[in-house]
Amino acid sequence: MWPFFLEIFLILLLKRFLVVAGIHLGEKLAIIFLDLLAPNHKNPTSAVEGLPEADPLSRS
């Protein structure tokens, strides 16, 4: 009877591992495909383009 429970435990553990690995792989593939579908901007325009850099030591 004990080996039966061990076998069930190992099967459930393997299933959980495969589900987690599948989710992780799906997330990675989604990121890759979204990056491929995104428009390729070499120099995107920024909302603060042309403004001087902030000086953290200045109080003015």
C-alpha distance matrix in Angstrom:
0.0 3.8 5.6 5.3 6.8 9.0 10.1 11.1 12.8 14.7 15.8 17.1 18.7 20.3 21.6 23.1 24.8 26.2 27.5 29.2 30.6 31.9 33.6 35.2 36.4 37.8 39.7 41.2 42.3 43.8 45.8 47.0 48.1 49.8 51.7 52.8 54.0 55.8 59.6 60.6 63.1 64.7 66.7 65.6 68.2 67.4 68.5 69.9 71.5 74.8 74.2 74.6 71.6 70.8 71.9 69.6 72.3 75.1 75.7 77.9
3.8 0.0 3.8 5.3 5.4 6.4 8.7 10.1 10.7 12.5 14.4 15.6 16.6 18.5 20.2 21.3 22.7 24.5 26.0 27.3 28.6 30.3 31.9 33.2 34.6 36.2 37.9 39.2 40.6 42.2 43.9 45.2 46.5 48.1 49.8 51.1 52.5 54.1 57.9 58.7 61.1 62.5 64.5 63.4 66.0 65.1 66.3 67.6 69.1 72.3 71.7 71.9 68.8 68.0 69.0 66.6 69.3 72.1 72.8 75.1
5.6 3.8 0.0 3.8 5.5 4.9 6.0 8.6 9.7 10.4 12.2 14.2 15.0 16.2 18.2 19.8 20.8 22.3 24.2 25.6 26.6 28.2 30.2 31.3 32.4 34.2 36.1 37.2 38.4 40.2 42.0 43.0 44.3 46.2 47.8 48.9 50.4 52.2 55.9 56.6 59.2 60.5 62.6 61.7 64.5 63.8 65.1 66.4 67.8 71.0 70.6 70.8 67.8 67.2 68.2 66.1 68.8 71.6 72.5 74.7
5.3 5.3 3.8 0.0 3.8 5.4 5.1 6.3 8.6 9.9 10.6 12.4 14.2 15.3 16.6 18.4 20.0 21.1 22.6 24.5 25.7 26.9 28.8 30.3 31.4 32.8 34.8 36.2 37.2 38.8 40.9 42.0 43.0 44.8 46.7 47.7 49.0 50.9 54.6 55.6 58.2 59.8 61.9 60.8 63.5 62.8 64.1 65.6 67.0 70.4 70.0 70.4 67.5 66.9 68.1 66.0 68.9 71.6 72.3 74.4
6.8 5.4 5.5 3.8 0.0 3.8 5.4 5.0 6.1 8.6 9.8 10.5 12.1 14.1 15.2 16.4 18.2 19.9 21.0 22.5 24.1 25.5 27.0 28.5 30.0 31.4 33.1 34.7 35.9 37.3 39.2 40.6 41.8 43.3 45.1 46.5 47.7 49.3 53.1 54.1 56.5 58.1 60.0 58.8 61.4 60.6 61.7 63.1 64.7 68.0 67.4 67.8 64.8 64.1 65.3 63.0 65.9 68.5 69.2 71.3
9.0 6.4 4.9 5.4 3.8 0.0 3.8 5.5 5.0 6.1 8.6 9.9 10.4 12.2 14.1 15.3 16.4 18.3 19.9 21.1 22.3 24.1 25.8 26.9 28.2 30.0 31.6 32.9 34.3 36.0 37.6 38.8 40.3 41.9 43.5 44.8 46.3 47.9 51.6 52.4 54.8 56.2 58.2 57.2 59.9 59.0 60.4 61.6 63.0 66.3 65.8 66.1 63.0 62.4 63.4 61.3 64.0 66.8 67.6 69.8
10.1 8.7 6.0 5.1 5.4 3.8 0.0 3.8 5.4 5.1 6.1 8.6 9.8 10.5 12.2 14.2 15.3 16.4 18.3 20.0 20.9 22.3 24.4 25.7 26.6 28.3 30.3 31.5 32.5 34.3 36.3 37.2 38.4 40.3 42.0 43.0 44.4 46.3 50.0 50.9 53.5 55.0 57.1 56.2 59.0 58.4 59.8 61.3 62.5 65.9 65.6 66.0 63.1 62.6 63.9 61.9 64.8 67.5 68.4 70.4
11.1 10.1 8.6 6.3 5.0 5.5 3.8 0.0 3.8 5.5 5.1 6.2 8.5 9.9 10.5 12.3 14.2 15.3 16.5 18.4 19.9 20.9 22.6 24.4 25.6 26.8 28.7 30.3 31.3 32.8 34.9 36.1 37.1 38.8 40.7 41.9 43.0 44.8 48.5 49.7 52.2 53.9 55.9 54.8 57.4 56.7 58.0 59.6 61.0 64.4 64.0 64.6 61.7 61.2 62.6 60.5 63.5 66.1 66.8 68.8
12.8 10.7 9.7 8.6 6.1 5.0 5.4 3.8 0.0 3.8 5.5 5.2 6.1 8.6 9.9 10.6 12.3 14.3 15.4 16.6 18.2 19.8 21.2 22.6 24.2 25.7 27.2 28.7 30.1 31.6 33.3 34.7 36.1 37.5 39.2 40.7 41.9 43.5 47.2 48.2 50.6 52.1 54.0 52.8 55.4 54.6 55.8 57.2 58.7 62.0 61.5 61.9 59.0 58.3 59.5 57.4 60.3 63.0 63.7 65.8
14.7 12.5 10.4 9.9 8.6 6.1 5.1 5.5 3.8 0.0 3.8 5.5 5.0 6.0 8.5 9.8 10.4 12.2 14.2 15.3 16.2 18.1 20.0 21.0 22.2 24.0 25.8 26.9 28.2 30.0 31.7 32.8 34.2 35.9 37.5 38.7 40.2 41.9 45.6 46.4 48.8 50.2 52.3 51.4 54.1 53.5 54.9 56.3 57.6 60.9 60.5 60.9 57.9 57.5 58.8 56.8 59.7 62.4 63.4 65.4
15.8 14.4 12.2 10.6 9.8 8.6 6.1 5.1 5.5 3.8 0.0 3.8 5.4 5.1 6.1 8.6 9.9 10.5 12.3 14.3 15.2 16.3 18.4 19.9 20.8 22.2 24.4 25.7 26.6 28.3 30.3 31.4 32.4 34.3 36.1 37.1 38.4 40.3 44.0 45.0 47.7 49.3 51.4 50.4 53.2 52.7 54.1 55.7 57.0 60.4 60.2 60.8 58.0 57.7 59.2 57.3 60.4 63.0 63.8 65.7
17.1 15.6 14.2 12.4 10.5 9.9 8.6 6.2 5.2 5.5 3.8 0.0 3.8 5.4 5.0 6.2 8.6 9.9 10.5 12.3 14.1 15.2 16.6 18.3 19.8 20.9 22.7 24.4 25.6 26.8 28.9 30.3 31.4 32.8 34.8 36.1 37.2 38.8 42.6 43.7 46.2 47.9 49.9 48.6 51.3 50.6 51.8 53.4 54.9 58.3 57.9 58.6 55.8 55.3 56.8 54.9 58.0 60.4 61.2 63.0
18.7 16.6 15.0 14.2 12.1 10.4 9.8 8.5 6.1 5.0 5.4 3.8 0.0 3.8 5.5 5.2 6.2 8.7 10.0 10.7 12.2 14.2 15.5 16.6 18.2 19.9 21.3 22.7 24.3 25.8 27.4 28.8 30.2 31.7 33.3 34.8 36.2 37.6 41.3 42.2 44.6 46.0 48.0 46.9 49.6 48.8 50.1 51.5 52.9 56.2 55.8 56.3 53.4 52.9 54.3 52.3 55.3 57.9 58.8 60.8
20.3 18.5 16.2 15.3 14.1 12.2 10.5 9.9 8.6 6.0 5.1 5.4 3.8 0.0 3.8 5.4 5.1 6.2 8.6 10.0 10.4 12.1 14.3 15.3 16.2 18.1 20.0 21.0 22.2 24.1 25.8 26.8 28.2 30.0 31.6 32.7 34.2 36.0 39.6 40.4 43.0 44.5 46.7 45.7 48.6 48.1 49.7 51.2 52.3 55.7 55.5 56.1 53.3 53.0 54.5 52.8 55.9 58.5 59.5 61.3
21.6 20.2 18.2 16.6 15.2 14.1 12.2 10.5 9.9 8.5 6.1 5.0 5.5 3.8 0.0 3.8 5.4 5.1 6.2 8.7 9.8 10.4 12.3 14.2 15.2 16.3 18.4 20.0 20.8 22.3 24.4 25.7 26.6 28.3 30.2 31.3 32.5 34.3 38.1 39.2 41.8 43.6 45.7 44.5 47.3 46.9 48.3 50.0 51.2 54.7 54.6 55.4 52.7 52.5 54.2 52.6 55.8 58.2 59.0 60.7
23.1 21.3 19.8 18.4 16.4 15.3 14.2 12.3 10.6 9.8 8.6 6.2 5.2 5.4 3.8 0.0 3.8 5.5 5.1 6.2 8.5 9.8 10.7 12.3 14.1 15.3 16.7 18.5 19.9 21.1 22.9 24.5 25.7 27.0 28.8 30.4 31.5 32.9 36.7 37.8 40.2 41.9 43.8 42.5 45.1 44.4 45.7 47.3 48.7 52.1 51.9 52.6 49.8 49.4 51.0 49.3 52.4 54.8 55.6 57.4
24.8 22.7 20.8 20.0 18.2 16.4 15.3 14.2 12.3 10.4 9.9 8.6 6.2 5.1 5.4 3.8 0.0 3.8 5.5 5.2 6.0 8.5 10.0 10.5 12.1 14.1 15.4 16.5 18.2 19.9 21.3 22.6 24.2 25.7 27.2 28.6 30.2 31.6 35.3 36.1 38.5 39.9 42.0 41.0 43.7 43.2 44.7 46.2 47.3 50.7 50.5 51.0 48.2 48.0 49.6 47.9 51.1 53.5 54.6 56.4
26.2 24.5 22.3 21.1 19.9 18.3 16.4 15.3 14.3 12.2 10.5 9.9 8.7 6.2 5.1 5.5 3.8 0.0 3.8 5.5 5.0 5.9 8.5 9.8 10.3 11.9 14.1 15.2 16.1 18.0 19.9 20.9 22.1 23.9 25.6 26.6 28.1 29.9 33.6 34.5 37.2 38.8 41.0 40.1 43.0 42.7 44.3 46.0 47.0 50.5 50.6 51.3 48.7 48.7 50.5 49.1 52.4 54.7 55.8 57.3
27.5 26.0 24.2 22.6 21.0 19.9 18.3 16.5 15.4 14.2 12.3 10.5 10.0 8.6 6.2 5.1 5.5 3.8 0.0 3.8 5.5 5.0 6.2 8.6 9.8 10.4 12.3 14.3 15.2 16.3 18.5 20.0 20.9 22.3 24.4 25.7 26.7 28.3 32.1 33.3 35.9 37.8 39.8 38.5 41.3 40.9 42.3 44.1 45.3 48.8 48.8 49.8 47.2 47.1 49.0 47.6 50.9 53.1 54.0 55.5
29.2 27.3 25.6 24.5 22.5 21.1 20.0 18.4 16.6 15.3 14.3 12.3 10.7 10.0 8.7 6.2 5.2 5.5 3.8 0.0 3.8 5.4 5.2 6.2 8.6 9.8 10.7 12.5 14.3 15.3 16.8 18.6 20.0 21.1 22.8 24.5 25.8 27.0 30.8 31.7 34.0 35.7 37.6 36.4 39.0 38.4 39.9 41.5 42.7 46.1 46.0 46.8 44.1 43.9 45.7 44.1 47.4 49.7 50.7 52.2
30.6 28.6 26.6 25.7 24.1 22.3 20.9 19.9 18.2 16.2 15.2 14.1 12.2 10.4 9.8 8.5 6.0 5.0 5.5 3.8 0.0 3.8 5.5 5.1 6.1 8.5 9.9 10.6 12.2 14.1 15.5 16.6 18.3 19.9 21.2 22.6 24.3 25.8 29.4 30.1 32.6 34.1 36.3 35.4 38.3 38.0 39.7 41.3 42.2 45.6 45.7 46.4 43.8 43.9 45.7 44.4 47.7 50.0 51.2 52.7
31.9 30.3 28.2 26.9 25.5 24.1 22.3 20.9 19.8 18.1 16.3 15.2 14.2 12.1 10.4 9.8 8.5 5.9 5.0 5.4 3.8 0.0 3.8 5.4 5.1 6.0 8.6 9.9 10.4 12.1 14.3 15.3 16.3 18.0 19.9 20.9 22.2 24.0 27.7 28.8 31.5 33.3 35.6 34.6 37.5 37.4 39.1 41.0 41.9 45.4 45.7 46.7 44.3 44.6 46.6 45.5 48.9 51.0 52.1 53.4
33.6 31.9 30.2 28.8 27.0 25.8 24.4 22.6 21.2 20.0 18.4 16.6 15.5 14.3 12.3 10.7 10.0 8.5 6.2 5.2 5.5 3.8 0.0 3.8 5.5 5.0 6.2 8.7 9.9 10.4 12.4 14.3 15.3 16.3 18.4 20.0 20.9 22.3 26.1 27.3 29.8 31.8 33.7 32.4 35.1 34.7 36.2 38.1 39.3 42.8 42.9 44.0 41.6 41.7 43.8 42.6 46.1 48.1 49.0 50.3
35.2 33.2 31.3 30.3 28.5 26.9 25.7 24.4 22.6 21.0 19.9 18.3 16.6 15.3 14.2 12.3 10.5 9.8 8.6 6.2 5.1 5.4 3.8 0.0 3.8 5.4 5.2 6.3 8.7 9.9 10.8 12.6 14.4 15.5 16.8 18.7 20.2 21.2 24.9 25.7 28.0 29.6 31.6 30.5 33.3 33.0 34.7 36.3 37.3 40.7 40.8 41.7 39.1 39.3 41.3 40.1 43.5 45.7 46.8 48.2
36.4 34.6 32.4 31.4 30.0 28.2 26.6 25.6 24.2 22.2 20.8 19.8 18.2 16.2 15.2 14.1 12.1 10.3 9.8 8.6 6.1 5.1 5.5 3.8 0.0 3.8 5.4 5.1 6.2 8.5 10.0 10.6 12.3 14.2 15.4 16.6 18.3 20.0 23.6 24.3 27.0 28.5 30.9 30.1 33.2 33.2 35.2 37.0 37.6 41.1 41.5 42.5 40.1 40.6 42.7 41.9 45.3 47.4 48.8 49.9
37.8 36.2 34.2 32.8 31.4 30.0 28.3 26.8 25.7 24.0 22.2 20.9 19.9 18.1 16.3 15.3 14.1 11.9 10.4 9.8 8.5 6.0 5.0 5.4 3.8 0.0 3.8 5.5 5.1 6.1 8.6 9.9 10.5 12.0 14.1 15.3 16.3 18.1 21.8 23.0 25.8 27.8 30.1 28.9 31.9 32.0 33.8 35.9 36.6 40.2 40.7 42.0 39.9 40.4 42.7 41.9 45.5 47.3 48.5 49.4
39.7 37.9 36.1 34.8 33.1 31.6 30.3 28.7 27.2 25.8 24.4 22.7 21.3 20.0 18.4 16.7 15.4 14.1 12.3 10.7 9.9 8.6 6.2 5.2 5.4 3.8 0.0 3.8 5.5 5.1 6.3 8.7 10.0 10.5 12.3 14.3 15.3 16.4 20.1 21.2 23.6 25.6 27.5 26.2 29.0 28.8 30.5 32.5 33.4 37.0 37.3 38.5 36.3 36.7 39.0 38.2 41.8 43.6 44.7 45.7
41.2 39.2 37.2 36.2 34.7 32.9 31.5 30.3 28.7 26.9 25.7 24.4 22.7 21.0 20.0 18.5 16.5 15.2 14.3 12.5 10.6 9.9 8.7 6.3 5.1 5.5 3.8 0.0 3.8 5.4 5.2 6.3 8.7 10.0 10.7 12.5 14.4 15.5 19.0 19.5 22.0 23.6 25.8 25.0 28.1 28.2 30.3 32.0 32.5 36.0 36.5 37.6 35.3 36.0 38.2 37.6 41.1 43.0 44.5 45.4
42.3 40.6 38.4 37.2 35.9 34.3 32.5 31.3 30.1 28.2 26.6 25.6 24.3 22.2 20.8 19.9 18.2 16.1 15.2 14.3 12.2 10.4 9.9 8.7 6.2 5.1 5.5 3.8 0.0 3.8 5.4 5.1 6.1 8.5 9.8 10.5 12.2 14.2 17.7 18.5 21.5 23.3 25.9 25.1 28.3 28.8 31.0 33.1 33.4 36.9 37.8 39.1 37.1 38.1 40.5 40.1 43.7 45.4 46.9 47.6
43.8 42.2 40.2 38.8 37.3 36.0 34.3 32.8 31.6 30.0 28.3 26.8 25.8 24.1 22.3 21.1 19.9 18.0 16.3 15.3 14.1 12.1 10.4 9.9 8.5 6.1 5.1 5.4 3.8 0.0 3.8 5.5 5.2 6.0 8.5 9.8 10.5 12.0 15.8 17.2 20.0 22.3 24.5 23.2 26.2 26.6 28.5 30.8 31.3 35.0 35.8 37.3 35.5 36.3 39.0 38.6 42.3 43.8 45.0 45.6
45.8 43.9 42.0 40.9 39.2 37.6 36.3 34.9 33.3 31.7 30.3 28.9 27.4 25.8 24.4 22.9 21.3 19.9 18.5 16.8 15.5 14.3 12.4 10.8 10.0 8.6 6.3 5.2 5.4 3.8 0.0 3.8 5.6 5.2 6.1 8.6 9.9 10.5 14.1 15.0 17.4 19.4 21.5 20.3 23.4 23.6 25.7 27.8 28.2 31.8 32.5 33.9 32.0 32.9 35.5 35.2 38.9 40.4 41.7 42.4
47.0 45.2 43.0 42.0 40.6 38.8 37.2 36.1 34.7 32.8 31.4 30.3 28.8 26.8 25.7 24.5 22.6 20.9 20.0 18.6 16.6 15.3 14.3 12.6 10.6 9.9 8.7 6.3 5.1 5.5 3.8 0.0 3.8 5.5 5.2 6.3 8.8 10.1 13.3 13.7 16.6 18.3 21.0 20.4 23.8 24.5 27.0 29.0 29.0 32.4 33.5 34.9 33.1 34.4 36.9 36.9 40.6 42.1 43.7 44.2
48.1 46.5 44.3 43.0 41.8 40.3 38.4 37.1 36.1 34.2 32.4 31.4 30.2 28.2 26.6 25.7 24.2 22.1 20.9 20.0 18.3 16.3 15.3 14.4 12.3 10.5 10.0 8.7 6.1 5.2 5.6 3.8 0.0 3.8 5.4 5.0 6.2 8.6 12.0 13.2 16.5 18.7 21.4 20.6 23.9 25.0 27.3 29.7 29.6 33.2 34.5 36.2 34.7 36.1 38.9 39.0 42.7 44.0 45.4 45.7
49.8 48.1 46.2 44.8 43.3 41.9 40.3 38.8 37.5 35.9 34.3 32.8 31.7 30.0 28.3 27.0 25.7 23.9 22.3 21.1 19.9 18.0 16.3 15.5 14.2 12.0 10.5 10.0 8.5 6.0 5.2 5.5 3.8 0.0 3.8 5.4 5.1 6.0 9.8 11.6 14.4 17.0 19.2 17.8 20.9 21.7 23.8 26.3 26.5 30.2 31.4 33.2 31.9 33.1 36.0 36.2 39.9 41.0 42.3 42.4
51.7 49.8 47.8 46.7 45.1 43.5 42.0 40.7 39.2 37.5 36.1 34.8 33.3 31.6 30.2 28.8 27.2 25.6 24.4 22.8 21.2 19.9 18.4 16.8 15.4 14.1 12.3 10.7 9.8 8.5 6.1 5.2 5.4 3.8 0.0 3.8 5.5 5.2 8.4 9.0 11.7 13.9 16.3 15.5 18.8 19.9 22.4 24.6 24.4 27.9 29.3 30.9 29.5 31.0 33.8 34.2 37.9 39.0 40.6 40.8
52.8 51.1 48.9 47.7 46.5 44.8 43.0 41.9 40.7 38.7 37.1 36.1 34.8 32.7 31.3 30.4 28.6 26.6 25.7 24.5 22.6 20.9 20.0 18.7 16.6 15.3 14.3 12.5 10.5 9.8 8.6 6.3 5.0 5.4 3.8 0.0 3.8 5.6 8.0 8.6 12.1 14.2 17.2 16.8 20.3 21.9 24.6 27.0 26.4 29.8 31.5 33.3 32.1 33.9 36.8 37.4 41.0 42.1 43.8 43.7
54.0 52.5 50.4 49.0 47.7 46.3 44.4 43.0 41.9 40.2 38.4 37.2 36.2 34.2 32.5 31.5 30.2 28.1 26.7 25.8 24.3 22.2 20.9 20.2 18.3 16.3 15.3 14.4 12.2 10.5 9.9 8.8 6.2 5.1 5.5 3.8 0.0 3.8 6.5 8.7 12.0 14.9 17.5 16.5 19.6 21.3 23.6 26.3 26.0 29.5 31.2 33.4 32.5 34.2 37.3 38.0 41.7 42.5 43.9 43.6
55.8 54.1 52.2 50.9 49.3 47.9 46.3 44.8 43.5 41.9 40.3 38.8 37.6 36.0 34.3 32.9 31.6 29.9 28.3 27.0 25.8 24.0 22.3 21.2 20.0 18.1 16.4 15.5 14.2 12.0 10.5 10.1 8.6 6.0 5.2 5.6 3.8 0.0 3.8 6.3 8.9 12.1 14.2 12.8 15.9 17.5 19.8 22.5 22.2 25.8 27.4 29.6 28.8 30.5 33.7 34.5 38.2 38.8 40.2 39.9
59.6 57.9 55.9 54.6 53.1 51.6 50.0 48.5 47.2 45.6 44.0 42.6 41.3 39.6 38.1 36.7 35.3 33.6 32.1 30.8 29.4 27.7 26.1 24.9 23.6 21.8 20.1 19.0 17.7 15.8 14.1 13.3 12.0 9.8 8.4 8.0 6.5 3.8 0.0 3.8 6.2 9.6 11.7 10.6 13.6 15.8 18.4 21.1 20.3 23.7 25.8 28.1 27.8 29.8 33.1 34.2 37.9 38.2 39.7 39.1
60.6 58.7 56.6 55.6 54.1 52.4 50.9 49.7 48.2 46.4 45.0 43.7 42.2 40.4 39.2 37.8 36.1 34.5 33.3 31.7 30.1 28.8 27.3 25.7 24.3 23.0 21.2 19.5 18.5 17.2 15.0 13.7 13.2 11.6 9.0 8.6 8.7 6.3 3.8 0.0 3.8 6.4 9.2 9.2 12.8 15.2 18.3 20.5 19.2 22.3 24.6 26.7 26.2 28.5 31.7 33.0 36.5 37.0 38.8 38.3
63.1 61.1 59.2 58.2 56.5 54.8 53.5 52.2 50.6 48.8 47.7 46.2 44.6 43.0 41.8 40.2 38.5 37.2 35.9 34.0 32.6 31.5 29.8 28.0 27.0 25.8 23.6 22.0 21.5 20.0 17.4 16.6 16.5 14.4 11.7 12.1 12.0 8.9 6.2 3.8 0.0 3.8 5.6 5.6 9.1 11.8 15.1 17.1 15.5 18.6 21.0 23.1 22.9 25.4 28.6 30.2 33.6 33.9 35.7 35.0
64.7 62.5 60.5 59.8 58.1 56.2 55.0 53.9 52.1 50.2 49.3 47.9 46.0 44.5 43.6 41.9 39.9 38.8 37.8 35.7 34.1 33.3 31.8 29.6 28.5 27.8 25.6 23.6 23.3 22.3 19.4 18.3 18.7 17.0 13.9 14.2 14.9 12.1 9.6 6.4 3.8 0.0 3.8 6.3 9.7 12.3 16.0 17.2 15.0 17.6 20.2 21.9 21.6 24.4 27.4 29.2 32.4 32.8 35.0 34.3
66.7 64.5 62.6 61.9 60.0 58.2 57.1 55.9 54.0 52.3 51.4 49.9 48.0 46.7 45.7 43.8 42.0 41.0 39.8 37.6 36.3 35.6 33.7 31.6 30.9 30.1 27.5 25.8 25.9 24.5 21.5 21.0 21.4 19.2 16.3 17.2 17.5 14.2 11.7 9.2 5.6 3.8 0.0 3.8 6.4 9.0 12.7 13.7 11.2 13.8 16.5 18.3 18.4 21.3 24.4 26.4 29.6 29.7 31.8 30.9
65.6 63.4 61.7 60.8 58.8 57.2 56.2 54.8 52.8 51.4 50.4 48.6 46.9 45.7 44.5 42.5 41.0 40.1 38.5 36.4 35.4 34.6 32.4 30.5 30.1 28.9 26.2 25.0 25.1 23.2 20.3 20.4 20.6 17.8 15.5 16.8 16.5 12.8 10.6 9.2 5.6 6.3 3.8 0.0 3.8 6.3 9.8 11.5 10.0 13.2 15.5 17.8 17.9 20.4 23.7 25.5 28.9 28.9 30.6 29.6
68.2 66.0 64.5 63.5 61.4 59.9 59.0 57.4 55.4 54.1 53.2 51.3 49.6 48.6 47.3 45.1 43.7 43.0 41.3 39.0 38.3 37.5 35.1 33.3 33.2 31.9 29.0 28.1 28.3 26.2 23.4 23.8 23.9 20.9 18.8 20.3 19.6 15.9 13.6 12.8 9.1 9.7 6.4 3.8 0.0 3.8 6.8 8.6 7.0 10.2 12.6 15.4 16.1 18.5 22.1 24.1 27.4 26.9 28.3 27.0
67.4 65.1 63.8 62.8 60.6 59.0 58.4 56.7 54.6 53.5 52.7 50.6 48.8 48.1 46.9 44.4 43.2 42.7 40.9 38.4 38.0 37.4 34.7 33.0 33.2 32.0 28.8 28.2 28.8 26.6 23.6 24.5 25.0 21.7 19.9 21.9 21.3 17.5 15.8 15.2 11.8 12.3 9.0 6.3 3.8 0.0 3.8 5.4 5.0 8.8 10.1 12.9 13.3 15.3 18.9 20.7 24.1 23.6 24.9 23.7
68.5 66.3 65.1 64.1 61.7 60.4 59.8 58.0 55.8 54.9 54.1 51.8 50.1 49.7 48.3 45.7 44.7 44.3 42.3 39.9 39.7 39.1 36.2 34.7 35.2 33.8 30.5 30.3 31.0 28.5 25.7 27.0 27.3 23.8 22.4 24.6 23.6 19.8 18.4 18.3 15.1 16.0 12.7 9.8 6.8 3.8 0.0 3.8 5.7 9.0 9.3 12.6 13.3 14.6 18.4 20.0 23.3 22.4 23.2 21.8
69.9 67.6 66.4 65.6 63.1 61.6 61.3 59.6 57.2 56.3 55.7 53.4 51.5 51.2 50.0 47.3 46.2 46.0 44.1 41.5 41.3 41.0 38.1 36.3 37.0 35.9 32.5 32.0 33.1 30.8 27.8 29.0 29.7 26.3 24.6 27.0 26.3 22.5 21.1 20.5 17.1 17.2 13.7 11.5 8.6 5.4 3.8 0.0 3.8 6.3 5.7 8.8 9.6 11.1 14.8 16.8 19.9 18.9 20.0 18.5
71.5 69.1 67.8 67.0 64.7 63.0 62.5 61.0 58.7 57.6 57.0 54.9 52.9 52.3 51.2 48.7 47.3 47.0 45.3 42.7 42.2 41.9 39.3 37.3 37.6 36.6 33.4 32.5 33.4 31.3 28.2 29.0 29.6 26.5 24.4 26.4 26.0 22.2 20.3 19.2 15.5 15.0 11.2 10.0 7.0 5.0 5.7 3.8 0.0 3.8 5.6 8.6 10.0 12.6 16.1 18.6 21.5 20.5 22.1 20.5
74.8 72.3 71.0 70.4 68.0 66.3 65.9 64.4 62.0 60.9 60.4 58.3 56.2 55.7 54.7 52.1 50.7 50.5 48.8 46.1 45.6 45.4 42.8 40.7 41.1 40.2 37.0 36.0 36.9 35.0 31.8 32.4 33.2 30.2 27.9 29.8 29.5 25.8 23.7 22.3 18.6 17.6 13.8 13.2 10.2 8.8 9.0 6.3 3.8 0.0 3.8 6.5 9.1 12.0 15.1 18.1 20.5 19.1 20.8 18.9
74.2 71.7 70.6 70.0 67.4 65.8 65.6 64.0 61.5 60.5 60.2 57.9 55.8 55.5 54.6 51.9 50.5 50.6 48.8 46.0 45.7 45.7 42.9 40.8 41.5 40.7 37.3 36.5 37.8 35.8 32.5 33.5 34.5 31.4 29.3 31.5 31.2 27.4 25.8 24.6 21.0 20.2 16.5 15.5 12.6 10.1 9.3 5.7 5.6 3.8 0.0 3.8 6.5 8.7 11.9 14.9 17.2 15.6 17.1 15.2
74.6 71.9 70.8 70.4 67.8 66.1 66.0 64.6 61.9 60.9 60.8 58.6 56.3 56.1 55.4 52.6 51.0 51.3 49.8 46.8 46.4 46.7 44.0 41.7 42.5 42.0 38.5 37.6 39.1 37.3 33.9 34.9 36.2 33.2 30.9 33.3 33.4 29.6 28.1 26.7 23.1 21.9 18.3 17.8 15.4 12.9 12.6 8.8 8.6 6.5 3.8 0.0 3.8 6.4 8.9 12.2 14.2 12.8 14.9 13.4
71.6 68.8 67.8 67.5 64.8 63.0 63.1 61.7 59.0 57.9 58.0 55.8 53.4 53.3 52.7 49.8 48.2 48.7 47.2 44.1 43.8 44.3 41.6 39.1 40.1 39.9 36.3 35.3 37.1 35.5 32.0 33.1 34.7 31.9 29.5 32.1 32.5 28.8 27.8 26.2 22.9 21.6 18.4 17.9 16.1 13.3 13.3 9.6 10.0 9.1 6.5 3.8 0.0 3.8 6.4 9.4 11.9 11.4 13.9 13.4
70.8 68.0 67.2 66.9 64.1 62.4 62.6 61.2 58.3 57.5 57.7 55.3 52.9 53.0 52.5 49.4 48.0 48.7 47.1 43.9 43.9 44.6 41.7 39.3 40.6 40.4 36.7 36.0 38.1 36.3 32.9 34.4 36.1 33.1 31.0 33.9 34.2 30.5 29.8 28.5 25.4 24.4 21.3 20.4 18.5 15.3 14.6 11.1 12.6 12.0 8.7 6.4 3.8 0.0 3.8 6.2 8.9 8.5 10.6 10.6
71.9 69.0 68.2 68.1 65.3 63.4 63.9 62.6 59.5 58.8 59.2 56.8 54.3 54.5 54.2 51.0 49.6 50.5 49.0 45.7 45.7 46.6 43.8 41.3 42.7 42.7 39.0 38.2 40.5 39.0 35.5 36.9 38.9 36.0 33.8 36.8 37.3 33.7 33.1 31.7 28.6 27.4 24.4 23.7 22.1 18.9 18.4 14.8 16.1 15.1 11.9 8.9 6.4 3.8 0.0 3.8 5.5 5.7 8.7 9.6
69.6 66.6 66.1 66.0 63.0 61.3 61.9 60.5 57.4 56.8 57.3 54.9 52.3 52.8 52.6 49.3 47.9 49.1 47.6 44.1 44.4 45.5 42.6 40.1 41.9 41.9 38.2 37.6 40.1 38.6 35.2 36.9 39.0 36.2 34.2 37.4 38.0 34.5 34.2 33.0 30.2 29.2 26.4 25.5 24.1 20.7 20.0 16.8 18.6 18.1 14.9 12.2 9.4 6.2 3.8 0.0 3.8 5.7 8.0 10.1
72.3 69.3 68.8 68.9 65.9 64.0 64.8 63.5 60.3 59.7 60.4 58.0 55.3 55.9 55.8 52.4 51.1 52.4 50.9 47.4 47.7 48.9 46.1 43.5 45.3 45.5 41.8 41.1 43.7 42.3 38.9 40.6 42.7 39.9 37.9 41.0 41.7 38.2 37.9 36.5 33.6 32.4 29.6 28.9 27.4 24.1 23.3 19.9 21.5 20.5 17.2 14.2 11.9 8.9 5.5 3.8 0.0 3.8 6.6 9.3
75.1 72.1 71.6 71.6 68.5 66.8 67.5 66.1 63.0 62.4 63.0 60.4 57.9 58.5 58.2 54.8 53.5 54.7 53.1 49.7 50.0 51.0 48.1 45.7 47.4 47.3 43.6 43.0 45.4 43.8 40.4 42.1 44.0 41.0 39.0 42.1 42.5 38.8 38.2 37.0 33.9 32.8 29.7 28.9 26.9 23.6 22.4 18.9 20.5 19.1 15.6 12.8 11.4 8.5 5.7 5.7 3.8 0.0 3.8 5.7
75.7 72.8 72.5 72.3 69.2 67.6 68.4 66.8 63.7 63.4 63.8 61.2 58.8 59.5 59.0 55.6 54.6 55.8 54.0 50.7 51.2 52.1 49.0 46.8 48.8 48.5 44.7 44.5 46.9 45.0 41.7 43.7 45.4 42.3 40.6 43.8 43.9 40.2 39.7 38.8 35.7 35.0 31.8 30.6 28.3 24.9 23.2 20.0 22.1 20.8 17.1 14.9 13.9 10.6 8.7 8.0 6.6 3.8 0.0 3.8
77.9 75.1 74.7 74.4 71.3 69.8 70.4 68.8 65.8 65.4 65.7 63.0 60.8 61.3 60.7 57.4 56.4 57.3 55.5 52.2 52.7 53.4 50.3 48.2 49.9 49.4 45.7 45.4 47.6 45.6 42.4 44.2 45.7 42.4 40.8 43.7 43.6 39.9 39.1 38.3 35.0 34.3 30.9 29.6 27.0 23.7 21.8 18.5 20.5 18.9 15.2 13.4 13.4 10.6 9.6 10.1 9.3 5.7 3.8 0.0
